[in-house]
Amino acid sequence: MRKKIIWAILIVAVLGAALAVGTYFGMEMWLFIVLLCTFAVFAAVFSDLAARSIVKPLREFDPEHKTGQGYKEIEPIMDRLNRQSQLIDLQMADLKRSQEEFRAITDSMAEGFVLVDTDMKLVSYNPSARKLMGDGGVESSGLFRNVAEQALAGTHTERTAELDGRVYQILASPVEDAGRVTGAVIVTLDITEKAHREAMRHDFSSNVSHELRTPLTSIYGISELMMNDMVKPEDMKGFAANIHDESGRLIALINDIIKLTQLDEGVYELERAEVDLYAVAKSVVERLKPVAALRGIEFAVTGTSTNIHGIPSVIDEMVYNLADNAMKYNVENGRVLISVAKLAGRPVISVSDTGIGIPREHIDRVFERFYRVDKSHSKKIGGTGLGLSIVKHGAAVHGANVDLKSKPGRGTVITITFPSVGEETSPAPADTESTSEE
């Protein structure tokens, strides 16, 4: 537009000058017209060249390569544009770096992260969230859609949901700008292990309450009868024996609970030392032999001295519980064999018996706290239901693997494989393998 105005002014000026000249010299009309047209052509060519020379530096200006600055009159503008270009480059570089850092952080998150706009369209998400959403995005995922709608309505939302056998906590919050909701951010946390621990704690509390209530009720009832002189002198010894047995059951239960708590809290970590598995096995057998003799149970220990770096008291408790279970759940005149060896450089202790065995449907649960295959038999022999749980937790503290094989009516074999010398032995969940032989 400015170029056209310049052209018009120049043409008008030239025509005016030509008209004045013609009038002054009194030229003929045809000569005047020729002269006028010549002036007009020269004016047009001159104005075009002038315009081109003015805009040429602007057209050649390249902010990235800093060219096109040879025209002194516009150099201040060029310098300002150069500075502005440099500032924009720095800002773009910072923005790209921030975006890459954000992407690296969200992609490495185990938690799911989703950012949507007001139309519930995906703005950003990470792979963990993509697995939960599927290919349909937020709108097709019932897990995300409801919380996203509430967040876009301005409400902070928290929900727990189960998907594919996992438990997730979903947190959704509105994204606001100047008091106006412009989107929603959704974070998903995998709380499966936490939910599992909560369920275990709840079950543990319930089981402890039940296990404590039973002997206490018995002791309370017997003591009340004795206090009111309702027990015959000849029955007094039997009632005292009942109190003794129930009290012993309570003490054993409380001791086992304390041991499990200490294993969970890692209070034994400063007690690690060299432990000879063969010597521990021999010691355990000597302690159990008097009781085993009453039922004709035969104990045997095979192997050689095999050392591990562990917690002596925990190792002793583990071997004792395995041997004690093998004796208690054995048949009359049965046999218990404890073998110690090194397999592929790893210390191994195995306890096998000729006992009643474990049915297939119970094998995967025998390491749970208070789980009993035969409750009536366990009550008869005075078990607390925590022995194998202590074994599992002790193995976890030592980074060991526990393997159980059993066949009903033929016996059970439980093997603990410890890490070899130099392997990591810090507390970790113990791998437990259980099989039932046909």
VOVEX-236059 format. One record per residue (C-alpha): x, y, z; residue in three letters; residue number from 1. Coordinates in steps of 0.1 Angstrom, whole numbers, plus 5000, padded with zeros to 4 digits. Layout:
! VOVEX-236059
X | Y | Z | ALA | NUM
...
//
This chain:
! VOVEX-236059
5000 | 5000 | 5000 | MET | 1
5028 | 5024 | 5009 | ARG | 2
5046 | 5016 | 4977 | LYS | 3
5015 | 5025 | 4956 | LYS | 4
5012 | 5058 | 4974 | ILE | 5
5049 | 5066 | 4967 | ILE | 6
5043 | 5058 | 4931 | TRP | 7
5012 | 5080 | 4929 | ALA | 8
5030 | 5109 | 4945 | ILE | 9
5060 | 5106 | 4922 | LEU | 10
5038 | 5104 | 4890 | ILE | 11
5017 | 5134 | 4901 | VAL | 12
5049 | 5154 | 4908 | ALA | 13
5064 | 5145 | 4874 | VAL | 14
5032 | 5153 | 4855 | LEU | 15
5029 | 5185 | 4874 | GLY | 16
5065 | 5194 | 4865 | ALA | 17
5060 | 5184 | 4829 | ALA | 18
5028 | 5205 | 4827 | LEU | 19
5045 | 5236 | 4841 | ALA | 20
5074 | 5232 | 4817 | VAL | 21
5052 | 5228 | 4787 | GLY | 22
5031 | 5258 | 4796 | THR | 23
5061 | 5279 | 4802 | TYR | 24
5077 | 5272 | 4769 | PHE | 25
5045 | 5271 | 4749 | GLY | 26
5051 | 5237 | 4733 | MET | 27
5029 | 5221 | 4708 | GLU | 28
5003 | 5197 | 4722 | MET | 29
5017 | 5165 | 4707 | TRP | 30
5052 | 5173 | 4718 | LEU | 31
5039 | 5181 | 4752 | PHE | 32
5022 | 5147 | 4754 | ILE | 33
5054 | 5129 | 4743 | VAL | 34
5074 | 5148 | 4769 | LEU | 35
5048 | 5140 | 4795 | LEU | 36
5048 | 5103 | 4788 | CYS | 37
5086 | 5102 | 4788 | THR | 38
5086 | 5119 | 4822 | PHE | 39
5060 | 5094 | 4835 | ALA | 40
5081 | 5064 | 4823 | VAL | 41
5113 | 5077 | 4839 | PHE | 42
5093 | 5085 | 4871 | ALA | 43
5080 | 5049 | 4872 | ALA | 44
5113 | 5033 | 4867 | VAL | 45
5130 | 5056 | 4892 | PHE | 46
5104 | 5050 | 4919 | SER | 47
5106 | 5012 | 4914 | ASP | 48
5144 | 5012 | 4917 | LEU | 49
5142 | 5034 | 4948 | ALA | 50
5116 | 5012 | 4964 | ALA | 51
5136 | 4981 | 4956 | ARG | 52
5168 | 4996 | 4971 | SER | 53
5149 | 5005 | 5003 | ILE | 54
5133 | 4971 | 5009 | VAL | 55
5162 | 4950 | 4997 | LYS | 56
5180 | 4949 | 5031 | PRO | 57
5148 | 4940 | 5048 | LEU | 58
5141 | 4911 | 5024 | ARG | 59
5177 | 4898 | 5028 | GLU | 60
5176 | 4900 | 5066 | PHE | 61
5182 | 4865 | 5081 | ASP | 62
5178 | 4864 | 5119 | PRO | 63
5195 | 4830 | 5122 | GLU | 64
5226 | 4839 | 5102 | HIS | 65
5226 | 4876 | 5110 | LYS | 66
5228 | 4887 | 5073 | THR | 67
5211 | 4917 | 5056 | GLY | 68
5225 | 4945 | 5078 | GLN | 69
5244 | 4965 | 5051 | GLY | 70
5219 | 4994 | 5051 | TYR | 71
5229 | 5020 | 5076 | LYS | 72
5195 | 5036 | 5080 | GLU | 73
5178 | 5004 | 5091 | ILE | 74
5207 | 4989 | 5111 | GLU | 75
5191 | 4999 | 5144 | PRO | 76
5160 | 4979 | 5134 | ILE | 77
5182 | 4950 | 5123 | MET | 78
5201 | 4951 | 5156 | ASP | 79
5169 | 4951 | 5176 | ARG | 80
5156 | 4922 | 5155 | LEU | 81
5188 | 4903 | 5161 | ASN | 82
5186 | 4907 | 5198 | ARG | 83
5149 | 4897 | 5198 | GLN | 84
5159 | 4866 | 5177 | SER | 85
5186 | 4856 | 5201 | GLN | 86
5162 | 4860 | 5230 | LEU | 87
5136 | 4838 | 5213 | ILE | 88
5163 | 4812 | 5205 | ASP | 89
5173 | 4811 | 5242 | LEU | 90
5136 | 4808 | 5253 | GLN | 91
5130 | 4780 | 5228 | MET | 92
5161 | 4762 | 5239 | ALA | 93
5149 | 4765 | 5276 | ASP | 94
5114 | 4754 | 5267 | LEU | 95
5127 | 4723 | 5247 | LYS | 96
5151 | 4714 | 5276 | ARG | 97
5123 | 4717 | 5301 | SER | 98
5100 | 4696 | 5279 | GLN | 99
5126 | 4669 | 5275 | GLU | 100
5133 | 4668 | 5313 | GLU | 101
5096 | 4666 | 5320 | PHE | 102
5092 | 4638 | 5294 | ARG | 103
5122 | 4619 | 5309 | ALA | 104
5107 | 4622 | 5344 | ILE | 105
5072 | 4611 | 5335 | THR | 106
5083 | 4583 | 5312 | ASP | 107
5104 | 4568 | 5340 | SER | 108
5076 | 4571 | 5366 | MET | 109
5060 | 4538 | 5378 | ALA | 110
5030 | 4560 | 5385 | GLU | 111
5006 | 4568 | 5357 | GLY | 112
5004 | 4605 | 5347 | PHE | 113
4977 | 4620 | 5324 | VAL | 114
4970 | 4657 | 5315 | LEU | 115
4938 | 4665 | 5296 | VAL | 116
4922 | 4697 | 5284 | ASP | 117
4886 | 4709 | 5290 | THR | 118
4874 | 4687 | 5261 | ASP | 119
4890 | 4657 | 5278 | MET | 120
4915 | 4654 | 5250 | LYS | 121
4950 | 4641 | 5259 | LEU | 122
4976 | 4668 | 5263 | VAL | 123
5003 | 4646 | 5279 | SER | 124
5006 | 4611 | 5293 | TYR | 125
5033 | 4586 | 5302 | ASN | 126
5037 | 4549 | 5293 | PRO | 127
5024 | 4537 | 5327 | SER | 128
4991 | 4556 | 5322 | ALA | 129
4989 | 4543 | 5286 | ARG | 130
4988 | 4507 | 5297 | LYS | 131
4959 | 4515 | 5320 | LEU | 132
4940 | 4537 | 5295 | MET | 133
4944 | 4514 | 5264 | GLY | 134
4942 | 4528 | 5229 | ASP | 135
4909 | 4547 | 5234 | GLY | 136
4923 | 4574 | 5257 | GLY | 137
4905 | 4589 | 5287 | VAL | 138
4870 | 4589 | 5273 | GLU | 139
4870 | 4552 | 5267 | SER | 140
4885 | 4543 | 5300 | SER | 141
4860 | 4540 | 5329 | GLY | 142
4890 | 4541 | 5353 | LEU | 143
4899 | 4577 | 5342 | PHE | 144
4867 | 4592 | 5327 | ARG | 145
4847 | 4597 | 5359 | ASN | 146
4876 | 4612 | 5379 | VAL | 147
4885 | 4634 | 5349 | ALA | 148
4849 | 4647 | 5347 | GLU | 149
4849 | 4656 | 5384 | GLN | 150
4883 | 4673 | 5382 | ALA | 151
4871 | 4694 | 5352 | LEU | 152
4842 | 4704 | 5373 | ALA | 153
4866 | 4718 | 5398 | GLY | 154
4866 | 4690 | 5423 | THR | 155
4897 | 4672 | 5437 | HIS | 156
4889 | 4635 | 5435 | THR | 157
4905 | 4604 | 5450 | GLU | 158
4894 | 4568 | 5442 | ARG | 159
4906 | 4533 | 5446 | THR | 160
4900 | 4508 | 5418 | ALA | 161
4911 | 4473 | 5408 | GLU | 162
4922 | 4464 | 5373 | LEU | 163
4938 | 4432 | 5360 | ASP | 164
4944 | 4419 | 5396 | GLY | 165
4962 | 4451 | 5407 | ARG | 166
4948 | 4478 | 5430 | VAL | 167
4952 | 4515 | 5420 | TYR | 168
4947 | 4547 | 5438 | GLN | 169
4936 | 4574 | 5413 | ILE | 170
4941 | 4611 | 5422 | LEU | 171
4926 | 4638 | 5399 | ALA | 172
4929 | 4676 | 5404 | SER | 173
4917 | 4705 | 5382 | PRO | 174
4943 | 4727 | 5365 | VAL | 175
4934 | 4764 | 5369 | GLU | 176
4945 | 4796 | 5353 | ASP | 177
4932 | 4829 | 5366 | ALA | 178
4904 | 4811 | 5385 | GLY | 179
4893 | 4792 | 5354 | ARG | 180
4896 | 4754 | 5350 | VAL | 181
4917 | 4748 | 5319 | THR | 182
4923 | 4710 | 5322 | GLY | 183
4928 | 4682 | 5347 | ALA | 184
4958 | 4662 | 5359 | VAL | 185
4954 | 4625 | 5369 | ILE | 186
4979 | 4604 | 5387 | VAL | 187
4976 | 4567 | 5394 | THR | 188
4995 | 4549 | 5421 | LEU | 189
4999 | 4511 | 5422 | ASP | 190
4990 | 4503 | 5458 | ILE | 191
4986 | 4465 | 5454 | THR | 192
5013 | 4457 | 5479 | GLU | 193
5001 | 4483 | 5504 | LYS | 194
4965 | 4469 | 5501 | ALA | 195
4979 | 4434 | 5505 | HIS | 196
4998 | 4444 | 5536 | ARG | 197
4967 | 4461 | 5550 | GLU | 198
4947 | 4430 | 5545 | ALA | 199
4974 | 4409 | 5561 | MET | 200
4975 | 4432 | 5591 | ARG | 201
4938 | 4430 | 5594 | HIS | 202
4938 | 4392 | 5592 | ASP | 203
4968 | 4390 | 5616 | PHE | 204
4950 | 4412 | 5642 | SER | 205
4918 | 4391 | 5638 | SER | 206
4938 | 4358 | 5641 | ASN | 207
4958 | 4370 | 5671 | VAL | 208
4927 | 4381 | 5689 | SER | 209
4911 | 4347 | 5683 | HIS | 210
4942 | 4327 | 5692 | GLU | 211
4947 | 4347 | 5724 | LEU | 212
4910 | 4345 | 5734 | ARG | 213
4908 | 4307 | 5732 | THR | 214
4934 | 4298 | 5759 | PRO | 215
4926 | 4329 | 5780 | LEU | 216
4889 | 4319 | 5780 | THR | 217
4899 | 4284 | 5791 | SER | 218
4922 | 4296 | 5819 | ILE | 219
4896 | 4321 | 5830 | TYR | 220
4869 | 4295 | 5832 | GLY | 221
4891 | 4270 | 5851 | ILE | 222
4903 | 4296 | 5876 | SER | 223
4867 | 4307 | 5882 | GLU | 224
4857 | 4272 | 5890 | LEU | 225
4887 | 4267 | 5914 | MET | 226
4880 | 4301 | 5930 | MET | 227
4844 | 4291 | 5938 | ASN | 228
4854 | 4257 | 5952 | ASP | 229
4836 | 4239 | 5924 | MET | 230
4865 | 4216 | 5916 | VAL | 231
4868 | 4183 | 5934 | LYS | 232
4902 | 4176 | 5951 | PRO | 233
4908 | 4146 | 5928 | GLU | 234
4902 | 4168 | 5897 | ASP | 235
4925 | 4196 | 5909 | MET | 236
4956 | 4181 | 5892 | LYS | 237
4938 | 4178 | 5859 | GLY | 238
4926 | 4214 | 5860 | PHE | 239
4961 | 4226 | 5869 | ALA | 240
4975 | 4207 | 5840 | ALA | 241
4950 | 4224 | 5817 | ASN | 242
4960 | 4258 | 5830 | ILE | 243
4997 | 4248 | 5825 | HIS | 244
4991 | 4237 | 5789 | ASP | 245
4970 | 4268 | 5779 | GLU | 246
4995 | 4291 | 5796 | SER | 247
5023 | 4274 | 5777 | GLY | 248
5003 | 4278 | 5745 | ARG | 249
4999 | 4315 | 5752 | LEU | 250
5036 | 4320 | 5759 | ILE | 251
5046 | 4302 | 5727 | ALA | 252
5021 | 4323 | 5707 | LEU | 253
5034 | 4355 | 5721 | ILE | 254
5070 | 4345 | 5716 | ASN | 255
5063 | 4337 | 5679 | ASP | 256
5045 | 4370 | 5674 | ILE | 257
5075 | 4388 | 5689 | ILE | 258
5099 | 4370 | 5666 | LYS | 259
5078 | 4378 | 5635 | LEU | 260
5076 | 4414 | 5645 | THR | 261
5114 | 4416 | 5651 | GLN | 262
5120 | 4400 | 5617 | LEU | 263
5097 | 4425 | 5600 | ASP | 264
5114 | 4454 | 5618 | GLU | 265
5149 | 4441 | 5611 | GLY | 266
5161 | 4443 | 5647 | VAL | 267
5185 | 4414 | 5641 | TYR | 268
5206 | 4431 | 5614 | GLU | 269
5236 | 4438 | 5638 | LEU | 270
5238 | 4402 | 5649 | GLU | 271
5252 | 4386 | 5617 | ARG | 272
5280 | 4362 | 5621 | ALA | 273
5294 | 4329 | 5607 | GLU | 274
5268 | 4301 | 5613 | VAL | 275
5275 | 4264 | 5607 | ASP | 276
5242 | 4249 | 5594 | LEU | 277
5254 | 4214 | 5603 | TYR | 278
5261 | 4223 | 5639 | ALA | 279
5227 | 4241 | 5642 | VAL | 280
5209 | 4210 | 5628 | ALA | 281
5227 | 4187 | 5654 | LYS | 282
5218 | 4211 | 5682 | SER | 283
5182 | 4212 | 5672 | VAL | 284
5179 | 4174 | 5670 | VAL | 285
5195 | 4170 | 5705 | GLU | 286
5168 | 4194 | 5719 | ARG | 287
5139 | 4176 | 5702 | LEU | 288
5150 | 4140 | 5708 | LYS | 289
5134 | 4136 | 5743 | PRO | 290
5100 | 4147 | 5730 | VAL | 291
5104 | 4127 | 5697 | ALA | 292
5112 | 4095 | 5717 | ALA | 293
5078 | 4096 | 5733 | LEU | 294
5063 | 4090 | 5698 | ARG | 295
5091 | 4068 | 5685 | GLY | 296
5102 | 4095 | 5660 | ILE | 297
5137 | 4089 | 5647 | GLU | 298
5159 | 4119 | 5639 | PHE | 299
5190 | 4118 | 5616 | ALA | 300
5214 | 4144 | 5604 | VAL | 301
5236 | 4140 | 5573 | THR | 302
5261 | 4162 | 5556 | GLY | 303
5292 | 4182 | 5565 | THR | 304
5301 | 4215 | 5581 | SER | 305
5286 | 4243 | 5559 | THR | 306
5290 | 4279 | 5569 | ASN | 307
5268 | 4309 | 5560 | ILE | 308
5270 | 4345 | 5570 | HIS | 309
5237 | 4350 | 5589 | GLY | 310
5219 | 4357 | 5621 | ILE | 311
5225 | 4328 | 5645 | PRO | 312
5193 | 4331 | 5665 | SER | 313
5171 | 4334 | 5634 | VAL | 314
5188 | 4304 | 5617 | ILE | 315
5184 | 4283 | 5648 | ASP | 316
5147 | 4293 | 5650 | GLU | 317
5142 | 4284 | 5613 | MET | 318
5157 | 4250 | 5616 | VAL | 319
5140 | 4243 | 5649 | TYR | 320
5106 | 4251 | 5635 | ASN | 321
5111 | 4229 | 5604 | LEU | 322
5123 | 4200 | 5625 | ALA | 323
5095 | 4205 | 5651 | ASP | 324
5069 | 4206 | 5624 | ASN | 325
5084 | 4174 | 5608 | ALA | 326
5081 | 4157 | 5642 | MET | 327
5046 | 4170 | 5652 | LYS | 328
5030 | 4162 | 5618 | TYR | 329
5047 | 4128 | 5615 | ASN | 330
5032 | 4094 | 5620 | VAL | 331
5040 | 4071 | 5650 | GLU | 332
5075 | 4057 | 5647 | ASN | 333
5082 | 4080 | 5618 | GLY | 334
5115 | 4094 | 5606 | ARG | 335
5129 | 4129 | 5602 | VAL | 336
5160 | 4135 | 5581 | LEU | 337
5180 | 4168 | 5581 | ILE | 338
5206 | 4171 | 5554 | SER | 339
5232 | 4198 | 5550 | VAL | 340
5252 | 4203 | 5518 | ALA | 341
5265 | 4227 | 5492 | LYS | 342
5249 | 4226 | 5457 | LEU | 343
5264 | 4247 | 5429 | ALA | 344
5284 | 4266 | 5456 | GLY | 345
5252 | 4275 | 5476 | ARG | 346
5246 | 4262 | 5512 | PRO | 347
5214 | 4241 | 5514 | VAL | 348
5196 | 4226 | 5543 | ILE | 349
5167 | 4202 | 5538 | SER | 350
5142 | 4187 | 5563 | VAL | 351
5122 | 4157 | 5552 | SER | 352
5097 | 4136 | 5571 | ASP | 353
5075 | 4105 | 5566 | THR | 354
5045 | 4123 | 5580 | GLY | 355
5009 | 4130 | 5569 | ILE | 356
5018 | 4153 | 5541 | GLY | 357
5000 | 4184 | 5528 | ILE | 358
4971 | 4183 | 5503 | PRO | 359
4976 | 4201 | 5471 | ARG | 360
4949 | 4228 | 5478 | GLU | 361
4967 | 4239 | 5510 | HIS | 362
5003 | 4239 | 5498 | ILE | 363
5004 | 4276 | 5486 | ASP | 364
4991 | 4288 | 5519 | ARG | 365
5010 | 4270 | 5546 | VAL | 366
5035 | 4298 | 5549 | PHE | 367
5007 | 4323 | 5558 | GLU | 368
5004 | 4334 | 5594 | ARG | 369
4981 | 4312 | 5615 | PHE | 370
4972 | 4291 | 5585 | TYR | 371
4966 | 4255 | 5596 | ARG | 372
4959 | 4225 | 5573 | VAL | 373
4942 | 4205 | 5600 | ASP | 374
4930 | 4228 | 5628 | LYS | 375
4920 | 4200 | 5651 | SER | 376
4953 | 4183 | 5648 | HIS | 377
4972 | 4215 | 5653 | SER | 378
4953 | 4223 | 5685 | LYS | 379
4960 | 4188 | 5697 | LYS | 380
4998 | 4191 | 5692 | ILE | 381
4999 | 4227 | 5705 | GLY | 382
5010 | 4245 | 5673 | GLY | 383
5007 | 4283 | 5670 | THR | 384
5003 | 4284 | 5632 | GLY | 385
5033 | 4307 | 5630 | LEU | 386
5062 | 4283 | 5625 | GLY | 387
5064 | 4282 | 5587 | LEU | 388
5057 | 4320 | 5586 | SER | 389
5088 | 4325 | 5608 | ILE | 390
5108 | 4302 | 5584 | VAL | 391
5096 | 4323 | 5554 | LYS | 392
5105 | 4356 | 5570 | HIS | 393
5138 | 4343 | 5582 | GLY | 394
5146 | 4332 | 5547 | ALA | 395
5137 | 4366 | 5533 | ALA | 396
5161 | 4383 | 5558 | VAL | 397
5189 | 4361 | 5545 | HIS | 398
5180 | 4363 | 5508 | GLY | 399
5173 | 4326 | 5507 | ALA | 400
5149 | 4305 | 5487 | ASN | 401
5124 | 4281 | 5502 | VAL | 402
5111 | 4251 | 5483 | ASP | 403
5083 | 4228 | 5496 | LEU | 404
5074 | 4194 | 5481 | LYS | 405
5047 | 4172 | 5497 | SER | 406
5025 | 4142 | 5491 | LYS | 407
4996 | 4134 | 5513 | PRO | 408
5003 | 4102 | 5533 | GLY | 409
5040 | 4101 | 5522 | ARG | 410
5056 | 4131 | 5538 | GLY | 411
5070 | 4165 | 5532 | THR | 412
5104 | 4179 | 5521 | VAL | 413
5113 | 4216 | 5528 | ILE | 414
5145 | 4229 | 5514 | THR | 415
5162 | 4263 | 5521 | ILE | 416
5189 | 4274 | 5497 | THR | 417
5211 | 4302 | 5510 | PHE | 418
5232 | 4326 | 5488 | PRO | 419
5267 | 4316 | 5481 | SER | 420
5296 | 4335 | 5496 | VAL | 421
5298 | 4370 | 5481 | GLY | 422
5262 | 4370 | 5470 | GLU | 423
5239 | 4398 | 5482 | GLU | 424
5222 | 4387 | 5515 | THR | 425
5203 | 4418 | 5524 | SER | 426
5166 | 4414 | 5534 | PRO | 427
5144 | 4406 | 5504 | ALA | 428
5111 | 4388 | 5498 | PRO | 429
5119 | 4351 | 5499 | ALA | 430
5111 | 4330 | 5468 | ASP | 431
5088 | 4302 | 5479 | THR | 432
5082 | 4273 | 5455 | GLU | 433
5057 | 4247 | 5465 | SER | 434
5047 | 4215 | 5447 | THR | 435
5025 | 4185 | 5454 | SER | 436
5037 | 4152 | 5442 | GLU | 437
5011 | 4128 | 5428 | GLU | 438
//
